[in-house]
C-alpha cells in the first residue's frame, strides 16, 4: 500500500475543489479528514486542522443530515454516485444545496474502515440557473415589447398630432382642457412603450473598484432626498470587505431604488398587511458571503412582502402601490443579474422585509460561464 507523506496529504486536502469529510468506523465517528473547503461550506467553528480525531458530532453537530448520511455509509454498501442534499442555513444566510458522492471506505479484507463524502456547494450554479431563466424572461419580454412598439408608436404619434390640431382649433373653449388631458395620456402611453424597450436592452457595465461604504452612504443620501424618513438608520460594512468590483453608477441606482422602496414601505403606501410592532427603522449592510462573494442587505420595518408576491415583485410593471410604476425592482434585478448575482426578498426577523443582493466574487461570473450546471461525476471530483 502506498502512503503519501503528511505534508503532501495536507496540501492535497487544501487543493481540493470539492469538500471532503471522512470518518472512522468507530462509535464516535472520529474525523479522519476534513478539507478547508468543507469546513467553510459547512460553517464549522472549529478549524479543519484542529478537527481531526475529534468526534464528528462535536464538529458537525449542526449538520445532522450530513452526519446521518456518513453513518449510513458505514454498512459498506455502495451508494448512488450522484445525489443532492438540502442543508440548513449558514450564519447570516439561507438553506443551501450540495451535490455529493458518498463513499464507504473498505479495507483489504473487506472490512469497513469508515466513510467519506465528497461534495460541492451548488448555490452558485442554482443562481446561474435562475439568471438563465431571468434572461429567458427578458428575451421574451423584449420580443413582445419590440412588436408592441412597432404596432403602437405610429398610431400614438398620429394621435398626438391630431390632438394637437384639435387643441389649436378649440383654443379658449372648454373642450381645450379635455384635449390637453388626452394629450397627456397619449404621451404617458408613449413613454411606457419607450420605457419597456429601454428595460429589455442589455446593460453595458463599466466595472471598477468601489468602496462599499461609499456606495451605501451615497445610495442612502439619494434615497432619503427622494423619500423623507426620520427613523433610525444603521449602516454596517464588514471590516473584512474590500472595494466592490461593480459598475458604481448602475449599482448605486439599484441601491437607491431598494432603499427608496424600503422607506416607502414604512410609510404604508398601498400595502394592506399589518405593520410590525417594532418602530420603523432601516438597516443597510454589506458583508462577505461564504462563497467568496458579497451579500448586501436593505432591511426595513414595514409591513413586509407576502410570500406569494416575492417573485412577482421583480417582474417588470408589477406593483402593489397605487402610485407605483413596477419598474424599480425589475431594474434592480436587471442590474444585479448583469453583475452575475441574484436579488431576493425575505421576512425580516421581528417584522418587515429584507432585500438581499448576492454578488459573486470578482471574476466568478466569467468562470461560471465555462462550467456547465450538471451533477457531480462518479468520482465526485469534477463536473460532468
Secondary structure, DSSP 8 states (H G I E B T S, - for coil): -----HHHHHHHHHH-SSEEEEEESSTT-BEEEE-HHHHHHTT-SS-HHHHTTSBHHHHHTT-HHHHHHHHHGGG-----S-EEEEE---TTS--EEEEEEEEEEE-TTS-EEEEEEEEEE-HHHHHHHHHHHHHHHHHHHHHHHHHHHHHHHHHHHHHHHHHHHHHHHTTTSTHHHHHHHHHHHHHHHHHHHHHHHHHHS------EEE-HHHHHHHHHHHHHHHS---SEEEEEE-TT---EEE-HHHHHHHHHHHHHHHHHHTTT-S--S---SS--EEEEEEEE-TTSSEEEEEEE-SS---GGGTTGGGSTT--SSTT--S-HHHHHHHHHHHTT-EEEEEE-TTSSEEEEEEE--TTHHHHHHTS----B-TTSSSB-
